Amino acid sequence: MGWIGERLSRRRLLFGSAVAGAGTALVSLATLRGAAQTAPAPVAGPLCTAGPHIGHGNMITVGDVDSKRNGFDPAAILTDWERGEVSSLPDGRTLRTFEVVAEDKEIEIAPGILFPAWTFNGRVPGPTLRATEGERLRLVFKNRGSHVHTMHFHGIHSARMDGIPGAGEVLPGGEFVYEFDARPFGCHLYHCHSLPLKRHIHKGMYGAFIVDPDPARHPEHAAVARSRLLGTPENKEWQEFVMVMNGFDTDFDKKNEIYAVNTVAHHFSKHPIRVDRRRPVRIYLVNALEFDPINSLHLHANFFDYYDHGTTLTPTLRTVDTIMQCQAQRGILEFSYHAHETGLYMFHAHQSEFAELGWMGMFDVVEATA
Ligand SMILES: [Cu+2]
């Protein structure tokens, strides 16, 4: 199949499924948001862009995914830090213990489109594990799924703790305890590393793993480190969000039909992320996409500083509005709308096809959030 043919086929699948699966039609975002309430509802075919050509007229799915049934909400995932249980080791160091359970679960990734996922703690992406540099981490991993799984962390650890076949792989019904120090600080990820690897990852077995810098270890940039350290007054000034870019191959042809941030296609187009105009924004961006080698984030009407992998306290890129990430690449974006007027500001993958198939969202910049 040629390049154009593939694209037509992928779009037909999403649009066809949305219509057949949920009895819905596709309308423009402007209509959905009520900006064109007087206009007739557009009749959309698989590739039709009919409808009022006003406002943010983007083709998106109609209706909403049932977050309660899913057991997770893409918006809640933005700020849902899993901190584990904290205790002290005999030498006085902090021990942070997390429990993660693998289980099979059918999830809804677009209205009416179900996907047979393999999950960590029943959600995709898995829990955002957040620790502080230098702590001892203990990950109690239980496999209640139907396949063998692992937790492989992007971080520094011993071979025995690598979470690959032969080192921490867990049979269904089994359990393994991974233990290592939280380092280096940064924006990382974990994922299953069982074989076939791309299938295990793509089924939903990944999550963000954030290690906050310890300000005492970075006297030259202590203020920046404090602003990253969850719980400090400096950190509270920031509006922090985790965005895990992912996709789903719903017909198992090794191509994605759905793209998203935090799993649900177009979620943040329908439910813009409220942002206080006066406070800075920090995004922990992780690319967990399989099958496509590159993903990206483009921010409209603004520019950001970028910290590749989050492992530095000074930006690795300054004043950019688009960042690309290869598979498993991640980083921290920092920006502000303090000099902007309030309103809706878009962000999306700049691979236009990804955006149209779900990887698109909005910030709702307001004067103040509660
Ligand atoms: Cu797995």
Boltz pocket constraint, residues with backbone or C-beta under 6 A from the ligand:
constraints:
  - pocket:
      binder: B
      contacts: [[A, 118], [A, 147], [A, 148], [A, 149], [A, 150], [A, 192], [A, 193], [A, 194], [A, 200], [A, 201], [A, 205]]
      max_distance: 6.0
